[in-house]
Amino acid sequence: MKLVTYLKEGHDHLAMSIDGILYDMDSIHPELPTSMAMFLNYWDDYFPIAQNAAQRIINGLKGNVYTSAMDEVTVLAPVPYPTSLRDGYAFRQHAASARLNRNLEMIPEFEQFPVFYFSNHSNIQGPGDIVCMPDHLNKLDFELEAAIVICKPGRNIPAAEADEYIGGLMIMNDISARTLQMEEMRLSLGPAKGKDFATVTGPMLVTLDELKNYEVPCPENHNGKSWSLGMTCCVNGVKVSQGNLKDMTWTFAEIIERCSYGTQLFAGDIIGSGTVGTGCFLELNGTGKLNDSNYEEQWLKEGDIIEMEIEGMGKLTNTIVKDESDFSILNLKK
């Protein structure tokens, strides 16, 4: 299934998308919930009911259901109120390129275990405007990623069982203010203010049954599902990034095992893959300057339109907007 959260009568409302048409969950079956949070928390109960309802719609047995065109509503983040947000570092190509661009050898610890950091789960957003403070626009960057959503609670989850805890996958754009990020990380903490103002997900959560035909073997000596899904990012209509989800060195199952070690995961937790190789301007600019001293850096600016696509997951579109509020009362030290 393709699950979408959209704005209906001023509230978030859960629907499934079939051929670009949204079918409200509560109208296709009276036992189905109106919110993604409720669906995730009772996943094992609701998922088979929703699957059967989807099949009936595909077979033409729509009945009296509420529908709307996906391009005629305000689409929100699939999980608008996640219980937590972690972001991984699973693509070796990105890690190696980022270090090479700083004249550093590949860090051997990358091969030992998957790492992640916590970001601001209270500032998740979906398609639409990304409102930025003035400091955010100093080397503003996109990060092309996929993310999973946990669909049942668990602790100390072994990688061999971890795929059962994945409700689905979605596109994720880990928007980053690089100047702020680099300033604060010199103090051996962070990222914090460089990341916490916006993380974008959407436009839909795609369940694993929809992705079965894309499954491929995971990397040798690793464990868990892997999918061959093309990933691209365009800025103002120009393709700047291209990769594939199958190139994750660490699988989502292995990341779940690491995340759940000694702590509880909850339904509604989001876990990002980390940036795909070539998946951000920080990497692209570093590689460009390494190969050409006259290379001109590119960063996101006000008015830019970012379009991210992952095969089978739709297109996530955002526009960079400058916050025009009066900041004169702020006295932030530099």
C-alpha positions in Angstrom: 0.0 0.0 0.0 0.9 3.6 -0.4 -0.2 5.5 2.7 -0.7 9.3 2.5 -1.5 11.9 5.2 -3.2 15.0 4.0 -5.0 18.0 5.4 -8.8 17.6 5.6 -10.9 20.2 7.4 -7.9 21.5 9.3 -6.7 18.2 10.6 -4.3 15.4 9.4 -6.2 12.6 7.8 -5.0 9.1 6.6 -5.7 7.8 3.2 -4.3 5.3 0.7 -3.2 6.3 -2.7 -4.2 4.1 -5.7 -3.3 5.5 -9.2 -3.0 9.0 -7.8 -6.4 9.0 -6.1 -6.7 9.2 -2.3 -9.2 7.0 -0.5 -9.9 7.9 3.1 -9.1 5.0 5.4 -12.2 5.4 7.6 -14.5 5.5 4.6 -13.1 2.3 2.9 -13.7 0.3 6.1 -15.4 1.5 9.4 -12.7 -0.2 11.5 -9.8 1.7 10.0 -8.3 4.8 11.7 -8.2 8.3 10.5 -4.5 8.9 11.6 -1.2 7.4 10.7 -0.2 7.3 14.4 -3.2 5.0 15.2 -2.5 2.8 12.2 1.1 2.3 13.2 0.3 1.6 16.8 -2.2 -1.2 15.8 -0.4 -2.3 12.7 -1.0 -6.0 12.9 -4.7 -5.4 13.3 -5.2 -2.8 10.7 -2.8 -3.8 8.0 -4.7 -6.9 6.7 -8.0 -5.0 6.8 -6.5 -2.2 4.7 -4.9 -4.6 2.3 -8.2 -6.3 1.6 -9.9 -2.9 1.2 -7.3 -1.9 -1.3 -7.8 -5.0 -3.3 -11.5 -4.4 -3.5 -10.9 -0.9 -4.8 -8.5 -2.2 -7.4 -11.2 -4.8 -8.4 -13.7 -2.0 -8.9 -15.7 -2.5 -5.7 -15.3 1.0 -4.4 -18.7 1.4 -2.7 -19.4 4.7 -0.9 -15.9 6.0 -0.2 -14.5 9.5 0.1 -11.9 10.2 -2.6 -9.8 13.1 -3.7 -7.1 13.7 -6.3 -3.6 13.7 -4.6 -2.6 16.8 -6.6 -5.6 18.7 -5.3 -5.0 18.5 -1.6 -2.3 19.6 0.9 -0.2 16.5 1.4 1.6 16.4 4.8 4.5 14.3 6.0 3.3 10.6 6.0 4.0 10.4 9.7 3.4 14.0 10.8 4.1 13.4 14.5 6.8 10.8 14.8 7.9 9.5 18.2 11.5 10.0 17.4 13.9 10.8 14.5 17.2 9.0 13.9 19.4 9.4 10.9 22.0 6.8 9.8 25.2 6.9 7.8 24.8 3.7 5.7 26.3 4.6 2.3 30.0 3.9 2.2 30.4 5.9 -1.1 29.2 9.0 0.6 31.3 8.5 3.7 34.4 7.8 1.7 33.9 10.7 -0.7 33.3 13.1 2.2 36.5 12.1 3.9 38.6 12.0 0.7 37.4 15.6 0.0 39.0 16.5 3.3 42.2 14.6 2.5 41.3 11.9 5.1 41.5 8.2 4.7 38.3 6.1 5.0 37.6 5.6 8.7 37.9 1.9 9.5 35.2 2.0 12.2 32.6 2.5 9.4 32.8 -1.2 8.8 32.4 -2.2 12.4 28.8 -1.0 13.2 26.2 1.4 11.8 26.1 4.8 13.4 23.3 7.3 13.7 22.4 10.6 15.4 19.1 12.0 16.8 17.5 14.9 15.0 14.4 17.0 15.8 11.3 14.8 15.4 9.1 17.9 16.3 10.0 19.7 13.0 9.1 17.1 10.4 7.3 18.4 7.4 6.1 17.2 4.0 6.0 18.7 0.5 5.8 22.5 0.2 7.8 25.4 1.5 10.9 25.1 3.7 11.0 28.3 5.7 14.6 29.2 6.5 16.2 31.7 8.9 18.9 34.0 7.5 21.7 31.8 8.9 20.2 28.7 7.4 20.8 30.1 3.9 24.5 30.2 4.5 25.6 27.1 2.6 22.1 25.5 2.7 22.1 21.9 1.5 19.8 19.0 0.6 20.5 15.4 1.5 18.9 12.6 -0.6 17.9 9.7 1.6 15.3 7.1 2.2 13.7 6.5 5.6 11.8 3.7 7.3 9.0 3.9 9.9 8.8 1.5 12.8 5.4 -0.2 13.1 5.7 -2.1 16.4 7.6 -1.6 19.6 10.8 -3.6 20.3 14.0 -3.7 22.3 17.3 -5.6 21.5 15.9 -6.5 18.0 18.2 -8.9 16.1 18.9 -7.9 12.5 17.5 -11.3 11.4 14.1 -10.3 12.7 14.3 -6.5 12.2 12.5 -6.3 8.8 9.3 -7.3 10.6 9.4 -4.0 12.4 9.5 -1.9 9.2 6.1 -0.4 8.3 7.3 1.1 5.1 9.8 3.3 3.3 9.6 6.9 2.2 11.8 9.7 0.7 13.6 11.8 3.2 15.4 15.1 2.7 17.7 15.9 5.6 18.0 19.7 5.0 21.3 21.0 6.4 22.7 24.5 7.1 26.3 23.6 6.6 27.9 26.7 8.1 26.0 26.4 11.4 26.7 22.6 11.4 30.4 23.0 11.0 30.7 25.8 13.6 29.0 23.8 16.3 30.6 20.4 15.4 34.0 21.9 16.1 33.0 21.6 19.7 32.6 17.8 19.3 28.8 18.0 19.6 26.0 18.1 17.1 24.8 18.4 14.5 22.1 20.5 16.2 21.1 23.9 14.9 22.5 23.0 11.5 19.8 20.3 11.2 16.9 20.9 13.6 14.9 23.4 11.6 13.5 21.1 8.9 13.6 17.4 8.0 11.3 16.6 5.0 9.6 13.3 4.4 7.0 12.1 1.9 5.0 12.2 -0.1 3.9 8.7 0.9 4.8 5.7 3.1 5.2 2.7 0.8 4.7 -0.7 2.6 7.1 -3.5 2.0 4.7 -5.7 0.0 4.7 -2.9 -2.7 8.5 -3.2 -2.9 8.8 -7.0 -3.1 9.7 -6.9 -6.9 12.6 -4.6 -6.1 14.2 -6.8 -3.5 17.9 -7.8 -4.2 20.5 -9.6 -2.1 22.0 -7.4 0.6 25.8 -6.9 0.7 27.9 -9.9 1.5 28.3 -10.6 5.2 25.3 -8.4 6.0 21.8 -9.2 7.0 18.3 -7.9 6.1 16.3 -6.7 3.1 17.8 -4.6 0.3 16.0 -3.0 -2.6 17.2 -1.8 -6.0 15.5 1.6 -6.2 16.8 4.5 -8.2 17.2 7.7 -6.4 17.5 11.2 -7.9 17.5 14.8 -6.9 16.9 17.8 -9.2 17.3 21.5 -8.2 15.4 23.9 -10.4 14.9 21.1 -13.0 18.6 20.2 -13.2 19.6 16.7 -12.0 22.3 17.1 -9.4 22.3 13.7 -7.7 21.7 10.1 -8.7 22.2 6.8 -6.7 20.5 3.6 -5.7 19.2 2.4 -2.4 20.8 -1.0 -2.9 24.2 0.6 -2.3 23.5 0.9 1.4 26.4 -0.9 3.1 24.4 -1.3 6.3 20.9 -2.5 5.9 17.9 -1.0 7.7 17.6 -4.2 9.6 21.2 -3.8 10.9 20.5 -0.2 11.8 17.4 -1.2 13.7 19.5 -3.8 15.6 22.0 -1.0 16.6 19.3 1.5 17.4 17.3 -0.9 19.6 20.3 -2.1 21.6 19.5 -1.5 25.3 16.6 0.8 24.4 13.0 0.7 23.2 11.9 1.5 19.7 8.3 2.6 19.3 5.7 2.5 16.5 6.1 5.9 14.7 9.9 6.1 15.1 11.6 7.3 11.9 15.1 6.1 10.9 16.9 7.6 7.9 19.4 5.8 5.7 21.9 8.6 5.6 22.9 10.3 2.4 23.3 8.3 -0.8 26.6 8.8 -2.7 26.5 12.2 -4.6 23.4 13.0 -2.5 24.3 16.5 -1.3 26.1 19.6 -2.4 28.7 19.2 0.4 30.0 16.1 -1.2 29.5 17.3 -4.8 31.3 20.6 -4.1 34.2 18.8 -2.3 34.7 16.4 -5.2 34.4 19.2 -7.7 37.1 21.3 -6.0 39.3 18.3 -5.6 39.3 17.7 -9.4 39.2 21.4 -10.5 40.6 24.3 -8.4 38.3 26.7 -10.3 35.2 24.7 -9.5 32.3 27.0 -8.4 30.4 25.8 -5.3 26.6 25.4 -5.5 24.3 25.7 -2.5 20.5 26.0 -2.1 19.2 29.6 -2.2 15.9 31.3 -1.7 13.4 30.3 -4.4 15.1 27.0 -5.3 12.8 24.1 -6.0 14.1 20.7 -4.9 12.6 17.5 -6.4 13.5 14.2 -5.0 12.4 10.9 -6.5 12.9 7.3 -5.4 11.6 4.6 -7.6 8.1 3.4 -6.4 7.9 6.1 -3.8 6.7 9.1 -5.8 8.2 12.6 -5.9 8.9 14.9 -3.0 8.9 18.6 -3.9 9.9 21.6 -1.8 10.7 25.3 -2.3 13.2 27.3 -0.2 11.6 30.3 1.4 13.3 33.0 3.5 11.7 33.9 6.8 11.0 37.6 6.6 10.4 38.1 10.3 12.1 40.8 12.4 15.1 39.1 14.1 16.5 42.3 15.7 15.5 41.1 19.1 17.9 38.1 18.8 21.4 38.5 20.2 23.1 35.3 19.1 26.8 35.2 19.6 28.9 34.3 16.6 
